[in-house]
Amino acid sequence: MFSRLNGSSFLWKLCLLSLCYLPIAFSHIISSTFDFIVVGGGTSGLLIAEKLSDDPSVSVAVLEAGEAVVDDTTLVPVLFTRFIGTDVDWEFVSVPQKHVSGIQISLPRGKLLGGTASVNGMYFVRAHRKEYDIWEQLGNSGWNWKTVDAHIKAVETFYPASEHDQEEFAAADLPSDHGNKGQFQVSYSNFWQPEPLLVNYIAALNTLGINRTHRASGGSTAGVWQSPTAIKPDNRSRSSVGTDFVLAGNKKPNLQIFTGAIATKIDLNGGISTGPSVPTNVRATGVEYVSGGTNHTINLTSRGNVIVTAGTYQTPKLLELSGIGSPAVLNAHGINAVVNLTGVGENLQDHAGVLTTFEIKSGLGQSIEDLIRNATFFAEQEALYVKNRTGALASVPGSTIVMLPIQSIVSNQRLKTLTALLDKALLSFKGTPLEKQLNAQRDLFLDPDVPDIELTLTPGAQDPRASPDPTKSHVTISVITVRPFDRGNVHLNTTNPLDLPLIDPNFLAITDFETEVFVDGIKFVEKLTQTAPLSDIVTAQLFPPSNATDSELSSFVQQSIFSVWHPCGSSSMLPKDQNGVVDANLKVYGTQNIRIADAGIIPVSLGTHTLATVYGNALIAAEIFKHLV
């Protein structure tokens, strides 16, 4: 919806208030040999590079395919989806989804310094504590709730909401569940219009037994709450590793940033493997990349390491181009398998969602919906933002989160039916590398404390298929499944390193079970909108129709799925016999000095938005890596 906010740019006005700078040229070459080569200057890679370069005796290079960009999209909270389809979007698209009506699904990711954290929705939230503990249970010693949460706290400085907003809008996290000395500033949205909608929404949820929680950032996420966001409370602009880095400029002589640099291959020495065993003496010597149409190579020192943080979709492609991966995949492209590692590009997971649309009473107050259809209102809000950082542009739309364990919305008998559908599907994974993690996910599904479905409320009609009346007001409630049992993959498409990879999220592969969970979520939303006092405001259900049958709702789900931008798992941190790619020290199996540290290492999808976790993981990674030289 907000990608349509394409009014005249007001970046020049922000510049007057010292919020923007001209893009910085980072790509000047001082050295061609480094102790660390970080491939991908995104959310995790740039943070890791910053931390490693704190040691002046260590030389660090970052290869980032995008540029150093600061503009309206990266700074102004409400404009966060405007990057889609622009030069700072990779514009990934899935292969046709065979379990979802054969449709191809857009998979936006940030292509700029700082990565997707420079353009995303800024939700700074954790998952339930039990979800992180599974990582350790699967074989990753030290990776658990306590460790990850401590590192998330270390990178954030939290600013509580006002007492009024805590009381009225459930913006009430305990400050003790947050950090107060980190580099990223975390605050709450402060534009709540139309207020009656949000107040009545929360009240109706409470009537149905969905209560407020003030421990969402303390590892207890079930309930209704406001998402903290990575927004600076003083000037209401994005706080991210990319935007902050560009605005501050790089003052470290031992940190070299190469923007517009697309990595094409990791150069390897030794250890040719043609059988199932994985050699241990393969060593990276440097990285090849393309910049401005010219091929380049930068090299590692004798003590050096390559850290791949190209992202969940691009990291497997780079490994495969370098000869690390499944021989079946590599041989099909004429690439010799230097390291036989079948887990590369497998275990891909993502959250999926659908949109439900409702008409609400007019006269409740102007909302972000009016930014699109009312030029006068947009101009007023623009002026407010430029003048004093208030109004609709200063906040993330849709920060009200509802996290639902399946047990909170279905009967015991229905839960038995769903569990039977799941167990039938899981039989096909018995004896496979996925068995252990899928069984762990099943335990979470049966745990009444751990959420399986997320609802987000946003004023306005985001789904154009709802045919909204432009003279009336609307609300969209997204239904998102955060416990995906499907597993996809991502692999290189061609041997041309500039081509995007083939991405198959395999949405709804556990078709009957996962579709039914969506249907139950939609039915709960319908029930919610018919519950007072929310029912006093909602005047009509537009899409899906209120009289839809279960079969029609299933078809609606099949035709409406979208990605929620939380891909992970394609370079999993797991034991090798579970199709792992890296060990608990993030070293690629079969290599001496190649590490991975982006969201692809997350072995089992978390029931949350991934920004805070990726930052926390990056800090853990930096602490591991600093001992390598």
N, C-alpha and C positions, 0 to 999 in steps of 0.2 A: 504493500500500500504506500509506504513512505518513499519508495523509489520514484513516485510520481511528484514528489515535492521538488520540482525543477524550476522554481522561480529564480529571478535574477540573483546571482551570487552576491553575498554580502561579506565575502572574505576581506575585502578592502576595509570595511568598517571594523572588523575584528582586528586588523593590523593596527589600526589607530590605538587600540587598547593593548598592544603588545601581546596579542594571542597568536600571531603568526609571523613566520619568517620565510624568506625565499628558500626553496629547496637547496640543501647543501650538497656540494659535489664531493662525494666520499671516495671516488675511485682512483685518486692519484696513487701511484705505486712508489713506495719507499723501499720495500723489500719484496723478494719473490720466494723467500723461504721462511717458514713459520713453525712454531711449536704446536699451535692448534689451527686447523682450518675448519671453520664452522660453515657447513653448507646449508644455507637457509637462514636469513636474518629476520626470522619471524618471531612469533610470541615467545617461544622457548629459546631459539638460537641467539637472538640479540641479548636476552637477559643473561644467558650463559657466557657469551662473549664479554659482556660488561664485567661480570664477576671474575672471570679468569684474568682479565687484563688489569685487575686491581694489583696484581703482582707485577711490578715493572720489569722484572727479569724474564717475563714470559711474553712471547710475541704471538699475537692472535690475528687471524684474517677471517673476515666474514664475506661469503659470496651470497649476494641477494639478487634474485632475478628481477625484482621490481625496483622502483626508485624510492628516494626519500621524499615523501609527499606529506604536506600539511595543507589541508584545505577545509572547506565547510564540512565535508563528509567525515573527515577524521576528527573534527573538533566538536561540532554541534550535536548534542545527544540525539535529538529527535530525527536527525537526517541519516541515521546509521545505515539504512538499507539503500541509500541512494548510490552506493558504490556498485551495485549489481549491474553487470553489463558494461562497465566502464573499463578504462585502461588499468585500474587497480583491482580488477576481478579476474581470476584465472579462467572463469567461465567454464568450469568443469561441468560435464553432463554425463549422467549415467548411461550405460547401455540399456536397451529396452528391458523393462522389468517384467519378467515372464509371469510373476505371481500378482502383478498389479496392472492388468489390462494391457500389457505390452508398452506402457508409456515410458518415455525418457524423462528423467527428473533432473532439474537444475540443482547444482551443488556449488554454490558460491563460496569462494575463499579469497582472502586478501592477497594481492600481489603487490606488495610494497614493503618498505622497511618497517618491521614490527608485525608484519603478517596480518592475520585475521583479527588480532586484538586491536589493530588500528582502525577497524571498520565495523566490528561486530556490535551486538546489543549491549555490551558492557555489564551483563549480569555477573556479579562477583559472589558466587555461592558455592557451598559444599554439597556433597552427597551425604547419605546416611552413613554413619561410622562403620556399620557392618559391611558396607560395600567395599571400603578400602581394605578391611581386614582380610577379605577374600584374596587379595593380591598375595599376601604373605602365605595364606593357606595353600595357594597353588604352587608355592616353591620359591617365592621372592623374599628372602630373609630381610627384615628391617623395613619392608614396604607395607605400611599399615596406617590406620587412621591416626594414631598418635604422631607418627613421623610426618606424614603428609600435611596434617593440620598444623603442626608446629611450623612447617616451612611456609605454608600459606600465610600464617600470622606474621611471619618474619618479613614478608614483602608488602604488607598492607598497613595503612594508617586509616582507622575507622572513625567516622564522625556520626554519632547517633542522630536520629531524627528528633524534631521538636516533640515536646510532651503531647501537643495537640495531634500531631501526625501519628504518634505511637498509639494513642487512644482511639482515634477515629479510623485509621487506615491500616492498623496492624503492622506498622513499621517499627518493630520493637525487639530487635535482636539484643541479647545481652552483650554489652561491650566487652566483657571478659572472654567471649567467644571469638574475639577479633584481635588483630595486632594494632599497635599504636606507634610503631617506629619505622614502618616500611616505606618503600619508595612510591608505592601506588596508593593514591587517595581513594577512599571508598566511602560513599555517602548514599543517601536515599533520593529518589525522585521527590520533587516538591510541587508538581502540577497534577492535581487530582480530578480535574473536571471531566464530566459532570459529577460532582461530589455525591449527590443522592444515589447515583448508579452504584458507585463503589461501596458506600455505606450499606445500602440494601443488599448488595451481593454478599458481603461478608456476613450480614445478619442472617440471610437465608441459608448460607453454608452452616452457620452455627445451629440453626434450627434442625438441619439434617444430620447433626452430630459431627460436623467437620469443624473443629475448634481452631482457635489461633494458637500459634506456637511462637515462643520467643527464644527457642533453642535451635532454629533452623541452621545457624552457622556453628552450632555445637554438636552436630552429628545426629540431630533428631528432627528430621525434615517433614514428617507427616503433619498435615494441617494447612491452614491458610496464613500467608505471611507476605510481606513485601520484600522483594529482592533488593539487597544492597547492590549498588552499581559503581563501576569504576569511573566516577565523575568527581572532579575537584569541586569542593563545596564553595570555594570563594568565587571562582569565575565560571562555574558550571560548564566546564569543557572536559573532554575525555582525558583520563589519566591512563596512559599505556606505555609500554616500553618503547614503542616506535615513535609516537607523537612526542613524548618527553625527550627522547634521545635526539630527535631532529631539532626540536626547539632549543635544546641546550647546546647542540653541536658536539663533535668529538674532540676532546682535548687531550687524549692519550696517544702519545707517539707510538706506543706498542700495540695499538689496536687499529687495524686497517679495514675499512669497509669498502667493498667493491659492489656498487649497485649496477643494475642492468647486466648482471653477470649470471648466466645460466649454466650451472654445473652439468657437464656431459658425461663424465666418467671419473671414477676413482682409480688411479694407477696402482696396480698391485704387483708384488714380487712373491714368487714361490708358491708351493703348495697346490699344484694342479691336482684336482680330485675328479676322477671319473667314476668312482664307485660310491657306495652309500656312506662311507666314512667321511668325516669332516676333518681336514687338516688343521693344524694349529699354528703353522708357521707362515700363513699368508699375512703379508704386511703391506699397508698402504704407504706409498712414497710421495704421493701428491694428488692433486685434483685438476682435471682439465675443465675448462669452461669457455663459453662463447660470450663475447661482449662486443657490441657494435658490428656484428658480422665477422669478427676476427677470433680465431682460436688462440687460447692462452693456456698456460700451465703454471700453477704455483706448487711449490714443493714443501715437504715436511723436513724438519731437522731430524737428526737420528733419534731423538727422544719424542718425536712429534706424534700427534693423534688427529685423525679426521673425526669430526663430530657432525653427524648427519641430522639435520633438523629441517628438512625440506617439506615436512608435513605428511599427514597420513596418506595422501594420494601420490605425492611425488617421491618420497623416500624409497619405496619399493622399486619404482622405475629406475632410479639412479643405481641402486644395488644391482639390479638385473643388467643394466647397460654395462656394469663393471664386471660382470661374470659371477655375481653372488645371487643364488636363487635356486629354484627347482630346475634340474636339467631338462625336464619336459618342456618347460616354458622357454628356457634359454635356447635349446636346440632348435625349436621351431623358428627362431629368428637368426639362426646361424651363430649364436654366441656360445663360446666354450664355458662350461661350468667350472670356474676356478674354485669356488666353494659351493658344494652341494648343500643347499639349505632350503628345504621345501616349504618352510613357513613364510618365506618372504612374500608379502602381498596377500596372504591368507588371513582369516579371522577378522575381516573388515566388519565393523559394526557402526550403526548410526541410529539416532532417534528419528522416528517418523511421526507426522502429525496430520490432522485434518482440521478444517475450519467449520464451525457452526455459526450461523448468522441469525441475528434477531433484530426486530424493529423495537425501538423504545419510545416512550413519550417524548414529545418535543417540549421545549421550554425548560429543560433541566439545567441548561447552561452550555456555552460553547465549549467544544472539546477539540482534540487533535483532528477529528474528522473534518472540522471546519477549516483546517489549514489548507486542505486540498481544494475545497469547493468555494471558499470565500476569500477572495484576494485582499479584501479590506482587513479581515481578521488576521491573515498571514502577515500583512504589513504591520499591523499593531503589535503582533507577537515578536516580529523581527526587531522592531524598535525597542521593545521591552528587553529583549535579550542583549542587544548591543549596548543599551544604556545601563542596565543594572543586573543582568544575568537572571532574569526571572521569566515566568511565563511558560508557554507550551514548548518552546524550543529548548528549554533548559533541562528537560528530563527525558528519560527513556519511556516511550509509550508501552503500556502493558507490563508493568513490573509487579503486578499482583499475582502471586504464585499460589496454586493449590496443589498439594502433593497428596495423592490418594493411594493408600494400600488397597488392593482389590477387595479385601475383606470389608472395607468401609462402605462399599457401594453395591455389593451383591449378597444374596442369601447364601447360607451354608450349602444348600443343594446346588445352587448355581456354581459355587466354588468347586464342588466335587465334579461337576460336569466339565468345567474348564480344566481342572487338574487331569482328568481322564484324557482329554484331548491333547494336553501337553505330554503326558506320559506316553501316549501312543506315538507321538512324533519323535520323542527322545529315544525310542527303541532303535531307530536307524543309526544313532550315534554311538551305540554301545560298542566298546572296543576300539573306538577311534580316538585320535588326539584331543578331540573336543569333549569327550565324555565327562571328564572331571570338572571342567569349568561350567558346562551346561547343568550338571547336577548341582553345583554351587548356586547357580542362578535359580534353579528350581527351589532350593531351600529359601532363598530370598523371597520368591514369589509366594511361598506359603507362610512367610513371617508377617504377622499383622502390623508390625511396627515399621516395615520398610515399604516405601511407596512404589507403585507400579505405573501410575498414570499421573500426568501433570496437566493442569488446566491453566491457561493464561487468558486474561481478559483484556481486550483492547477496544476502546471506543472506535466506532466506525465499522463499515462493511468491507472486510479485506478480500472476500471472495466475490469476484465480479459475476459469477454464475448465480448469485443470489438476486440479481437484478434489483438492487436497492433503489428506492424512490429518493432522488436527490433533494427533495424538499423535506425529508424526514430524517430522524436520527436513528443510529444503529449501534449495535455492539457485536463484536466477534469474540467467541470463546473457543480457543484452540484446545483440542484434545490430543495429547502427545503420549505415546507409550515409551516409557523410559527403561523397560526391561526387555530389550530385543533378544529373542532366541535365534533369530535368523543370523546367518554368517555369510558374508560376501567375500569379494576379493578385488584386488586392483593389480594390474600387470601392465608392462609396456605394450604399446600398440604396434609400434614399428621400431626399427633401430635408429630412426632419426630422433636425437635427444630433444629436439624442439617440439616434437609431437606430444600432445597430451596423452596420458595413459588411458587404458580401458578400465572403467570403474563400474563394478557391479555390486551395489549394496545388498542386493538380493532381498529387498523389502518383502515382508509377509511370506517368506519361504515356509515358515511353519503356519501354513495358510489358515486352516480352520481355527486353530487356537488364537493366533494373533489377530485375525479379523474379528473374532468374537470378543476379545478384550476391547478392541476399538468400539464395537457396537455397544458394549456395556458402558463405556465411557460416555458415548453420545447419549444414551438413555439417561444416564445420571444428569447430564447437562440439561436435558429436557425437563427432568423432574425438578432440578434446581430453579429453572426459570419459571416454573409453575408454583414455586413455594414463596409465600409471603416472607418478607416484604418485597422481594425482587419481582414477584408477580404483579405488584402494583405498578411497576415501571415497564416491564416487557409487554408489548402490545401484540406482537406476532412473531412466529417462528418462520423464517424465510427459507433457510437451507441447512440441512435437508428438511423436507416438508414435515410438519408435525404429525401427519398421519401415516408416515412411512412404515412399512412392515419390516420385520427383521431381515428378510431377503433384500428388500430395497436398501436398507441401511448397509448391508454387506456390500452391495453394488456401489453405494455411495463411497464407502471406504476404499474400495478397489480403484475407483476413478479419481480419488481426491488426495491421495498420499503425497506428502512433500517432505523433504529433508529439513531437519531442525538444526543443521549445521554442527553436529557434534560427532564427526567421524573419529574412529579410533581403532586400534587393534591390529593394523596391517603390518606392524613390526613388533609383535608382541613380546613383552618381557615375561617369558615363561620358560620352563625347562624344555630342552630341545625335543623330548619325546611327546610334548604337548604342542608341537609345531611352533615352539618359541624361536625368536630371531635374535634376541639379546638376553644375557643373563642379568642377575640382580645388580651387577655393576655396569650395566648398559653396554657391554661389549658384544659385538656381533660374533656369534659362534663361528669358530674356525678362523678367526682373524686375531692379530695381536693388538691392533691399534685403530680399529674402526668402532665408533660408538654411535648410538642413536638416542635421541632425547626429546622427540616431539610427541604429540598425542598418540602417534601410532604405537607407542610402547604400552599403552593402557591395555591390559589383557582382557578385561571384562568391562563392558560399557557401564558407566555410572549413571545413576538416576539423578542427573543434575546437568546444568550448563557447565562447560568444561574449562572456562577461562581461569578461574582461581586454581584449579587443580593443575593445569599445565604450568602456571607460574610456580606453584609449590614444587612440582616435579623438577622443573628447570633448576631451581635452587638446590635441590638434592643432588642433581646431576653435576652442577658446578662444584659442589663440595667433593664429590667423587673424583672428578677430573683434575682438580687442582693438585692432587697427590700423584698424578701420573708423570710429572716432569720435575 
